[in-house]
């Protein structure tokens, strides 16, 4: 029993002596394409691609509904607009090839046609670090 107690004390001393690097507040908030999770944004945005590509005349009801959901969710997370920006670019680069380029006029039309003021950008090639 004494050996077991000594082993536990020894392990506690080791754990306390070893400095475990904790992520700093800035690294937690530093959203880059390498450390971002995008499945939710991609699933929501996929319904809008045909419209922003110019292949459909109007956004679908699902596109507009999802834009409203995304707009609400983006405000619920720290640097949400940056993550959404990256994720839409990831979607453009990987999941939807080949596709026509997004039309800036169509992206602007989303706000009017879906009755929304987006709090995140939609772009294929944007510097998301400034968002």
N, CA, C and O of each residue as an XYZ file, in Angstrom:
524
protein
N       0.828     -1.188      0.000
C       0.000      0.000      0.000
C       0.872      1.251      0.000
O       0.552      2.235     -0.667
N       1.969      1.213      0.744
C       2.868      2.356      0.808
C       3.490      2.619     -0.552
O       3.667      3.776     -0.934
N       3.823      1.576     -1.285
C       4.415      1.726     -2.611
C       3.394      2.367     -3.561
O       3.748      3.210     -4.386
N       2.131      1.960     -3.438
C       1.078      2.524     -4.280
C       0.918      4.016     -3.998
O       0.790      4.810     -4.930
N       0.923      4.399     -2.733
C       0.797      5.816     -2.362
C       2.000      6.616     -2.864
O       1.850      7.746     -3.329
N       3.187      6.027     -2.768
C       4.378      6.706     -3.262
C       4.307      6.894     -4.775
O       4.720      7.931     -5.293
N       3.793      5.907     -5.474
C       3.661      6.005     -6.932
C       2.682      7.111     -7.314
O       2.923      7.858     -8.262
N       1.588      7.214     -6.580
C       0.595      8.264     -6.850
C       1.199      9.640     -6.595
O       1.021     10.559     -7.395
N       1.912      9.781     -5.483
C       2.558     11.057     -5.171
C       3.591     11.390     -6.243
O       3.684     12.537     -6.679
N       4.362     10.403     -6.666
C       5.370     10.609     -7.700
C       4.712     11.093     -8.998
O       5.188     12.040     -9.625
N       3.634     10.449     -9.387
C       2.929     10.853    -10.608
C       2.367     12.266    -10.489
O       2.403     13.032    -11.452
N       1.854     12.612     -9.322
C       1.324     13.968     -9.115
C       2.433     15.004     -9.239
O       2.230     16.067     -9.826
N       3.603     14.697     -8.689
C       4.738     15.614     -8.784
C       5.151     15.778    -10.243
O       5.427     16.894    -10.684
N       5.196     14.690    -10.988
C       5.552     14.743    -12.408
C       4.546     15.604    -13.165
O       4.929     16.467    -13.955
N       3.279     15.368    -12.925
C       2.229     16.118    -13.628
C       2.350     17.608    -13.329
O       2.209     18.436    -14.230
N       2.605     17.947    -12.090
C       2.728     19.354    -11.723
C       4.022     19.968    -12.244
O       4.067     21.160    -12.550
N       5.057     19.174    -12.342
C       6.350     19.694    -12.789
C       6.409     19.895    -14.290
O       7.114     20.782    -14.770
N       5.681     19.087    -15.031
C       5.696     19.198    -16.485
C       4.772     20.337    -16.896
O       3.602     20.383    -16.515
N       5.313     21.227    -17.661
C       4.493     22.336    -18.137
C       3.760     21.890    -19.392
O       4.370     21.613    -20.424
N       2.470     21.828    -19.283
C       1.650     21.469    -20.424
C       1.235     22.767    -21.093
O       0.575     23.602    -20.475
N       1.614     22.941    -22.341
C       1.260     24.189    -23.003
C      -0.249     24.287    -23.205
O      -0.873     23.409    -23.802
N      -0.802     25.350    -22.707
C      -2.216     25.607    -22.888
C      -2.385     26.600    -24.026
O      -1.569     27.508    -24.185
N      -3.420     26.438    -24.805
C      -3.614     27.386    -25.894
C      -3.928     28.761    -25.342
O      -4.715     28.903    -24.407
N      -3.316     29.756    -25.920
C      -3.586     31.113    -25.484
C      -4.923     31.546    -26.048
O      -5.455     30.919    -26.965
N      -5.460     32.614    -25.501
C      -6.753     33.114    -25.964
C      -6.686     33.488    -27.434
O      -7.652     33.289    -28.171
N      -5.554     34.029    -27.866
C      -5.468     34.427    -29.266
C      -5.398     33.224    -30.185
O      -5.923     33.276    -31.297
N      -4.760     32.131    -29.750
C      -4.686     30.976    -30.637
C      -6.035     30.275    -30.756
O      -6.334     29.690    -31.797
N      -6.840     30.322    -29.723
C      -8.170     29.732    -29.790
C      -9.011     30.498    -30.807
O      -9.806     29.907    -31.538
N      -8.832     31.799    -30.848
C      -9.635     32.628    -31.734
C      -9.031     32.775    -33.115
O      -9.654     33.349    -34.008
N      -7.830     32.263    -33.299
C      -7.173     32.395    -34.594
C      -7.710     31.331    -35.529
O      -7.276     30.179    -35.498
N      -8.639     31.719    -36.343
C      -9.296     30.787    -37.240
C      -8.593     30.838    -38.586
O      -8.543     31.880    -39.240
N      -8.058     29.710    -38.981
C      -7.377     29.602    -40.271
C      -7.971     28.426    -41.022
O      -8.647     27.593    -40.420
N      -7.736     28.341    -42.308
C      -8.291     27.208    -43.061
C      -7.836     25.855    -42.521
O      -8.518     24.852    -42.733
N      -6.707     25.808    -41.834
C      -6.189     24.536    -41.337
C      -6.890     24.071    -40.065
O      -6.895     22.874    -39.779
N      -7.477     24.978    -39.299
C      -8.055     24.557    -38.020
C      -9.550     24.835    -37.910
O     -10.082     24.949    -36.806
N     -10.213     24.942    -39.024
C     -11.628     25.257    -38.990
C     -12.458     24.038    -39.391
O     -12.047     23.250    -40.243
N     -13.597     23.897    -38.786
C     -14.541     22.838    -39.117
C     -15.659     23.450    -39.941
O     -16.243     24.462    -39.552
N     -15.954     22.841    -41.073
C     -16.857     23.482    -42.026
C     -18.114     22.700    -42.385
O     -18.931     23.201    -43.157
N     -18.299     21.517    -41.868
C     -19.411     20.703    -42.362
C     -20.761     21.398    -42.226
O     -21.609     21.260    -43.108
N     -20.981     22.140    -41.146
C     -22.271     22.804    -40.974
C     -22.481     23.903    -42.011
O     -23.547     23.986    -42.621
N     -21.477     24.739    -42.212
C     -21.586     25.838    -43.173
C     -21.765     25.285    -44.585
O     -22.587     25.789    -45.351
N     -21.013     24.272    -44.925
C     -21.100     23.677    -46.256
C     -22.498     23.102    -46.501
O     -23.065     23.269    -47.580
N     -23.039     22.430    -45.499
C     -24.381     21.863    -45.650
C     -25.429     22.950    -45.852
O     -26.356     22.777    -46.643
N     -25.291     24.061    -45.150
C     -26.242     25.162    -45.312
C     -26.058     25.865    -46.659
O     -27.029     26.141    -47.364
N     -24.827     26.144    -46.998
C     -24.570     26.963    -48.188
C     -24.796     26.221    -49.499
O     -25.050     26.850    -50.526
N     -24.710     24.927    -49.481
C     -24.845     24.138    -50.716
C     -26.142     24.457    -51.463
O     -26.181     24.369    -52.690
N     -27.187     24.820    -50.751
C     -28.474     25.121    -51.386
C     -28.463     26.442    -52.152
O     -29.383     26.710    -52.924
N     -27.449     27.262    -51.955
C     -27.381     28.574    -52.607
C     -26.451     28.604    -53.815
O     -26.463     29.567    -54.583
N     -25.668     27.585    -53.984
C     -24.641     27.628    -55.020
C     -25.210     27.828    -56.417
O     -24.682     28.639    -57.179
N     -26.252     27.126    -56.768
C     -26.799     27.235    -58.121
C     -27.243     28.657    -58.434
O     -27.140     29.105    -59.576
N     -27.730     29.361    -57.433
C     -28.146     30.748    -57.657
C     -26.929     31.664    -57.812
O     -26.883     32.463    -58.747
N     -25.948     31.565    -56.919
C     -24.791     32.464    -57.001
C     -23.907     32.137    -58.202
O     -23.150     32.991    -58.664
N     -23.995     30.917    -58.707
C     -23.291     30.555    -59.945
C     -23.971     31.139    -61.176
O     -23.354     31.243    -62.236
N     -25.235     31.520    -61.041
C     -25.986     32.030    -62.175
C     -26.775     30.959    -62.902
O     -27.330     31.218    -63.970
N     -26.834     29.762    -62.342
C     -27.551     28.657    -62.992
C     -29.051     28.662    -62.714
O     -29.818     28.047    -63.454
N     -29.474     29.345    -61.663
C     -30.892     29.445    -61.315
C     -31.271     30.917    -61.250
O     -30.456     31.761    -60.876
N     -32.515     31.220    -61.619
C     -32.964     32.615    -61.628
C     -33.232     33.165    -60.235
O     -33.073     34.362    -59.996
N     -33.633     32.304    -59.325
C     -33.962     32.731    -57.965
C     -33.373     31.739    -56.976
O     -33.221     30.557    -57.288
N     -33.042     32.222    -55.777
C     -32.585     31.282    -54.749
C     -33.755     30.408    -54.300
O     -34.901     30.858    -54.273
N     -33.465     29.187    -53.957
C     -34.522     28.293    -53.474
C     -34.954     28.708    -52.073
O     -34.257     29.457    -51.388
N     -36.108     28.213    -51.663
C     -36.588     28.472    -50.313
C     -35.587     27.930    -49.289
O     -35.347     28.554    -48.256
N     -35.009     26.767    -49.585
C     -34.005     26.195    -48.670
C     -32.764     27.081    -48.579
O     -32.177     27.217    -47.506
N     -32.367     27.677    -49.687
C     -31.230     28.592    -49.666
C     -31.529     29.750    -48.724
O     -30.726     30.061    -47.844
N     -32.667     30.382    -48.904
C     -33.016     31.534    -48.061
C     -33.167     31.134    -46.597
O     -32.685     31.833    -45.705
N     -33.834     30.015    -46.354
C     -33.980     29.544    -44.972
C     -32.613     29.299    -44.343
O     -32.370     29.672    -43.195
N     -31.730     28.670    -45.105
C     -30.401     28.380    -44.568
C     -29.582     29.641    -44.356
O     -28.802     29.710    -43.407
N     -29.739     30.636    -45.213
C     -29.039     31.912    -44.999
C     -29.481     32.545    -43.683
O     -28.662     33.091    -42.944
N     -30.758     32.470    -43.399
C     -31.252     33.013    -42.127
C     -30.675     32.242    -40.945
O     -30.284     32.840    -39.942
N     -30.620     30.929    -41.059
C     -30.033     30.103    -39.997
C     -28.555     30.452    -39.821
O     -28.083     30.640    -38.700
N     -27.830     30.537    -40.940
C     -26.401     30.860    -40.871
C     -26.190     32.236    -40.265
O     -25.278     32.426    -39.460
N     -27.022     33.194    -40.641
C     -26.891     34.556    -40.128
C     -27.072     34.590    -38.614
O     -26.391     35.340    -37.915
N     -27.980     33.783    -38.124
C     -28.198     33.710    -36.678
C     -27.029     33.023    -35.979
O     -26.561     33.479    -34.936
N     -26.566     31.930    -36.559
C     -25.492     31.157    -35.935
C     -24.144     31.879    -35.969
O     -23.346     31.742    -35.041
N     -23.887     32.636    -37.017
C     -22.592     33.307    -37.138
C     -22.373     34.275    -35.969
O     -21.241     34.475    -35.529
N     -23.445     34.865    -35.477
C     -23.326     35.786    -34.355
C     -23.172     35.114    -33.011
O     -22.896     35.778    -32.013
N     -23.346     33.815    -32.971
C     -23.280     33.074    -31.711
C     -21.889     32.528    -31.415
O     -21.684     31.893    -30.381
N     -20.934     32.766    -32.305
C     -19.589     32.255    -32.065
C     -18.559     33.353    -32.291
O     -18.743     34.255    -33.108
N     -17.484     33.248    -31.547
C     -16.388     34.206    -31.676
C     -15.767     34.061    -33.059
O     -15.404     32.958    -33.466
N     -15.647     35.144    -33.762
C     -15.099     35.188    -35.118
C     -15.866     34.280    -36.084
O     -15.286     33.662    -36.977
N     -17.161     34.219    -35.884
C     -18.004     33.384    -36.729
C     -17.965     33.803    -38.185
O     -17.945     32.952    -39.074
N     -17.952     35.110    -38.443
C     -17.928     35.581    -39.833
C     -16.666     35.103    -40.546
O     -16.705     34.778    -41.732
N     -15.562     35.060    -39.831
C     -14.308     34.590    -40.432
C     -14.410     33.104    -40.775
O     -13.992     32.680    -41.853
N     -14.965     32.319    -39.857
C     -15.103     30.885    -40.113
C     -16.029     30.652    -41.304
O     -15.731     29.822    -42.162
N     -17.137     31.367    -41.366
C     -18.061     31.188    -42.477
C     -17.398     31.585    -43.796
O     -17.600     30.929    -44.817
N     -16.623     32.635    -43.773
C     -15.892     33.071    -44.964
C     -14.975     31.950    -45.448
O     -15.007     31.589    -46.624
N     -14.163     31.401    -44.554
C     -13.260     30.303    -44.922
C     -14.036     29.101    -45.439
O     -13.660     28.495    -46.443
N     -15.106     28.762    -44.759
C     -15.844     27.554    -45.118
C     -16.494     27.672    -46.490
O     -16.530     26.693    -47.236
N     -16.998     28.825    -46.832
C     -17.587     29.000    -48.155
C     -16.499     28.886    -49.217
O     -16.737     28.336    -50.292
N     -15.321     29.396    -48.925
C     -14.212     29.239    -49.871
C     -13.776     27.778    -49.979
O     -13.457     27.308    -51.071
N     -13.758     27.066    -48.867
C     -13.427     25.637    -48.895
C     -14.448     24.897    -49.748
O     -14.084     24.040    -50.554
N     -15.712     25.225    -49.576
C     -16.774     24.616    -50.373
C     -16.524     24.865    -51.851
O     -16.633     23.945    -52.662
N     -16.191     26.094    -52.209
C     -15.936     26.451    -53.612
C     -14.750     25.681    -54.168
O     -14.779     25.230    -55.314
N     -13.717     25.530    -53.368
C     -12.478     24.918    -53.850
C     -12.519     23.399    -53.909
O     -11.806     22.797    -54.711
N     -13.337     22.768    -53.078
C     -13.239     21.319    -52.986
C     -14.506     20.568    -53.338
O     -14.445     19.554    -54.032
N     -15.635     21.033    -52.884
C     -16.846     20.235    -52.990
C     -17.648     20.498    -54.257
O     -18.511     19.699    -54.620
N     -17.379     21.581    -54.915
C     -18.276     21.945    -56.011
C     -17.533     22.176    -57.320
O     -17.930     23.024    -58.120
N     -16.483     21.445    -57.537
C     -15.717     21.606    -58.779
C     -16.264     20.696    -59.858
O     -16.721     19.604    -59.519
N     -16.255     21.041    -61.076
C     -16.077     22.406    -61.550
C     -17.406     23.164    -61.482
O     -18.477     22.566    -61.580
N     -17.323     24.440    -61.320
C     -18.526     25.264    -61.303
C     -18.190     26.629    -61.866
O     -17.033     27.047    -61.830
N     -19.181     27.324    -62.383
C     -18.919     28.684    -62.860
C     -18.544     29.579    -61.681
O     -18.913     29.285    -60.544
N     -17.830     30.647    -61.932
C     -17.481     31.544    -60.821
C     -18.732     32.190    -60.227
O     -19.731     32.415    -60.911
N     -18.640     32.476    -58.947
C     -19.754     33.163    -58.292
C     -19.880     34.563    -58.871
O     -18.883     35.230    -59.149
N     -21.107     34.991    -59.046
C     -21.379     36.316    -59.601
C     -21.643     37.287    -58.459
O     -22.518     37.051    -57.626
N     -20.887     38.374    -58.422
C     -21.037     39.359    -57.345
C     -22.468     39.889    -57.288
O     -23.010     40.108    -56.205
N     -23.075     40.094    -58.453
C     -24.448     40.611    -58.462
C     -25.414     39.615    -57.834
O     -26.377     40.016    -57.180
N     -25.171     38.333    -58.022
C     -26.033     37.312    -57.432
C     -25.860     37.246    -55.917
O     -26.823     37.030    -55.181
N     -24.637     37.433    -55.468
C     -24.387     37.431    -54.022
C     -25.133     38.600    -53.384
O     -25.743     38.446    -52.326
N     -25.084     39.772    -54.028
C     -25.824     40.931    -53.530
C     -27.326     40.678    -53.577
O     -28.052     41.077    -52.666
N     -27.797     40.015    -54.636
C     -29.226     39.720    -54.785
C     -29.739     38.790    -53.687
O     -30.920     38.828    -53.343
N     -28.864     37.962    -53.140
C     -29.306     37.074    -52.064
C     -29.936     37.858    -50.923
O     -30.965     37.458    -50.378
N     -29.317     38.975    -50.566
C     -29.849     39.776    -49.465
C     -31.259     40.271    -49.778
O     -32.148     40.209    -48.929
N     -31.456     40.759    -50.992
C     -32.773     41.291    -51.380
C     -33.794     40.166    -51.506
O     -34.890     40.247    -50.951
N     -33.432     39.131    -52.229
C     -34.390     38.066    -52.524
C     -34.721     37.215    -51.298
O     -35.809     36.646    -51.213
N     -33.805     37.127    -50.366
C     -34.048     36.342    -49.153
C     -34.421     37.220    -47.954
O     -34.608     36.721    -46.845
N     -34.527     38.514    -48.187
C     -34.913     39.466    -47.130
C     -34.016     39.314    -45.897
O     -34.477     39.026    -44.793
N     -32.729     39.518    -46.132
C     -31.744     39.322    -45.082
C     -30.625     40.348    -45.238
O     -30.341     40.815    -46.341
N     -30.007     40.685    -44.132
C     -28.756     41.457    -44.154
C     -27.705     40.524    -43.573
O     -27.595     40.367    -42.357
N     -26.933     39.909    -44.465
C     -25.951     38.924    -44.037
C     -24.872     39.546    -43.157
O     -24.439     40.677    -43.378
N     -24.454     38.781    -42.159
C     -23.376     39.222    -41.273
C     -22.087     38.460    -41.575
O     -21.174     38.422    -40.749
N     -22.018     37.856    -42.758
C     -20.823     37.126    -43.183
C     -20.695     37.278    -44.698
O     -21.699     37.379    -45.403
N     -19.459     37.293    -45.194
C     -19.270     37.450    -46.638
C     -19.411     36.123    -47.380
O     -19.219     35.044    -46.820
N     -19.749     36.244    -48.638
C     -19.754     35.099    -49.544
C     -18.809     35.458    -50.673
O     -19.008     36.447    -51.378
N     -17.781     34.644    -50.836
C     -16.785     34.909    -51.866
C     -16.033     33.623    -52.170
O     -15.970     32.709    -51.349
N     -15.467     33.574    -53.359
C     -14.615     32.435    -53.704
C     -13.152     32.709    -53.363
O     -12.407     31.796    -53.007
N     -12.757     33.953    -53.475
C     -11.349     34.316    -53.277
C     -11.295     35.606    -52.478
O     -11.341     36.700    -53.041
N     -11.200     35.471    -51.186
C     -11.226     36.634    -50.315
C     -10.221     36.417    -49.188
O      -9.947     35.282    -48.798
N      -9.686     37.492    -48.679
C      -8.801     37.404    -47.519
C      -9.682     37.371    -46.279
O     -10.089     38.415    -45.768
N      -9.967     36.188    -45.807
C     -10.877     36.024    -44.676
C     -10.264     36.467    -43.349
O     -10.980     36.605    -42.357
N      -8.961     36.689    -43.316
C      -8.336     37.112    -42.060
C      -8.790     38.509    -41.656
O      -8.648     38.890    -40.494
N      -9.325     39.267    -42.585
C      -9.781     40.632    -42.280
C     -11.255     40.681    -41.914
O     -11.806     41.758    -41.687
N     -11.887     39.536    -41.856
C     -13.328     39.480    -41.556
C     -13.520     39.355    -40.066
O     -14.655     39.292    -39.594
